[in-house]
Amino acid sequence: MLDISPTEWTAILLSLRVAIIATLVATPFGIGLAWLLARRDFWGKSALDALVHLPLVLPPVVTGYLLLLTFGRRGLVGAWLADHLGIVFAFRWTGAALACGVMSFPLLVRPIRLSIEAIDRRLEQAAGTLGAAPWQVFTTVTLPLALPGVLAGMVLGFAKAIGEFGATITFVSNIPGETQTISSAIYSLIQTPDGDTAALRLVVISIVIAMGALIASEWLARRATKRLHGN
Amino acid sequence: MLRVDVAKQLGEFSLQAAFTSEGRVTGLFGASGAGKTSLIGMIAGLLRPDRGVISIDGEVLDDTSMRVHVPPHRRRIGYVFQDARLFPHLSVAQNLDYGRRMNRLAEDPAQRTRVTDLLDIGSLLDRRPGQLSGGERQRVALGRALLSKPRLLLLDEPLGSLDEGRKVEILPYLVRLRDEASIPMVYVSHDAAELRQVATQIVMLRNGRVTAFGGVKVFRARSRPPDRSNPERSSIAARLRDVADGTLLIAPIAFATAAK
């Protein structure tokens, strides 16, 4: 049963790579945006908030198609990036990472935002009176205190990214070795006449990865909370 | 020298206060809601006055007519909050070190030893704020503010969150601090007895206005028995005794005479 073929391995490794890169790249943006939404009032804040949540409520196919229109070779942003920076998203694994990043972004931002909102702002004031400039207050007080939320957001984002299917297959298709993740590999396998066993193998593997991520997050969150509130 | 002349509207409440202080410890006295915390919040730069000037040793920190407002982190004014506000994710030692690190000051082990000895917190250095008693927490907060090397220290009811027993525990440290550290302080309290022990100068605040200003004799006059040989003084003493302890229904004129 657990005789994994090279194609399947490729899909597993690609899924992990796509989800990890998507999460790592999205996290700094997520933290910045979460801070902005939690701490600042500005014109268009609700619109920005809605925009961040949009991928959560839109059909994934729609998000994928919008990505194709914007970041495709002839898309507004995609053409510019390809011409000026040589970055191509369309039908590449990087495109899969982008799709996963966008789809998981709302899940990443939310816990971070909640944990920043929960921080006692009077601690940040105290840091100011001790001579900490606003950016120092952020790095030495706000961010460390929000760490459990950041970890929770990253795990949720990763879980979403590794399971992403609709937007990815719409944007970058289902090319073995380049954009075929576990999800799209399973999709292909169930459509082939004798792909059932292989599909089941991948199903088991996705369950293992998902469980692993959940256990790791639980452990990390417990450690972070312990660190925050004294041994 | 600290010079304050500010006005600020906070909802229904209007604060309008002016005083200068040269004493080592200026006691800011008033009932809760008199505007004490708002006033020192403005000195610290956490609140912005609507109108007015705040300067320290001639350096302007706030001047609304010139649109000057120095942000809190550039004022070098220490603030000890009523609720300590220690950083829960840092050990006591890291809390004490915080101001020095943020201001990029060189390490000063001698100063640190002096402060930890003065406040008796040397044995707590490895602990987290969550493992400290209220009194210990307040002492660490004091040490943390002192070690950021401020030119002025604001203490907002530093004993306010402690019960009677703890207050007696902390008060001697504050007196030692006044006598041994050369940092001028503004000490906020609604407790006359406390200020009598610590302050060298009193500013009285009532409903957002300064009602009296002078030496601590203001308080001493109240506790002294009436002086029979001086009818004027005894009548003042009698008047002072008549007002309940801690209330502010005292005419400024009485203080002017009593403070002589």
Interface residues (C-beta under 8 A of the other chain):
Chain A: D120 R122 L123 Q125 A126 A127 G128 T129 L130 G131 A132 A133 P134 Q136 T140 V141 P144 L145 R227 L228 H229 G230 N231
Chain B: A44 G45 L46 P71 P72 H73 R74 R75 R76 I77 G78 Y79 F81 D83 R85 F87 P88 H89 Y98 G99 M102 N103 R127 R128 P129 G130 Q131 R144 A145 S148
